[in-house]
Amino acid sequence: MDLSFRFDLWYALLPASPKDEGRVVRCVLRPAHDRRETPEAIRVSPERGVEQDRWSNDPEGRPGNQVSLINVHVLRSLAGTEERMPLSGDNLHVDLDLSEENLPVGARLSIGSALLEVSADPHRPCKKFHERFGASAVKKVVRASRRGRRGRGLLATVLRAGEIRTGDAIRVERPAPESST
């Protein structure tokens, strides 16, 4: 069977997510290597990213990768069970269309009292993602990303510190299109 057809079928079977106003389904902290916590709320700041997350001590940490978001429907299809979903390592599991078309670099996400900005940094599957979800999952998210769908999700920069809670609305503010003069 054609792999492209199988991918299109898998993606088409996922529930559609809203484009303009989504919601936070789960908050995840990674306090230490291979540990996950799912608190009802997390705090974010421009200086530390997700507070109490190991990112703030990560030598590869930079403003463009302070907060990671993944679409809950994509993740659910890859993880198989709700209990395995936090293993992805993403800070926010969201019901929102994360595609490049819907959320171009520079789009802003108002969530709770925080404000995030979509980063140009690509969110790629790491070795741990491969170990936890398998080669098939990696192929699916890579293929989705090649098609602009951001299968692995997206990375964001914190513009305004605040609290983000499970159930919070996510309001999208897209950058104004560049005008040609």
PyMOL commands that set and color helices and strands:
alter all, ss='L'
color gray80, all
select helices_A, chain A and resi 3-13+54-57+63-65+72-79+82-88+127-133+135-146
alter helices_A, ss='H'
color red, helices_A
select strands_A, chain A and resi 21-27+41-45+49-50+67-71+92-95+108-111+114-118+154-160+162-165+169-173
alter strands_A, ss='S'
color yellow, strands_A
deselect
rebuild
show_as cartoon
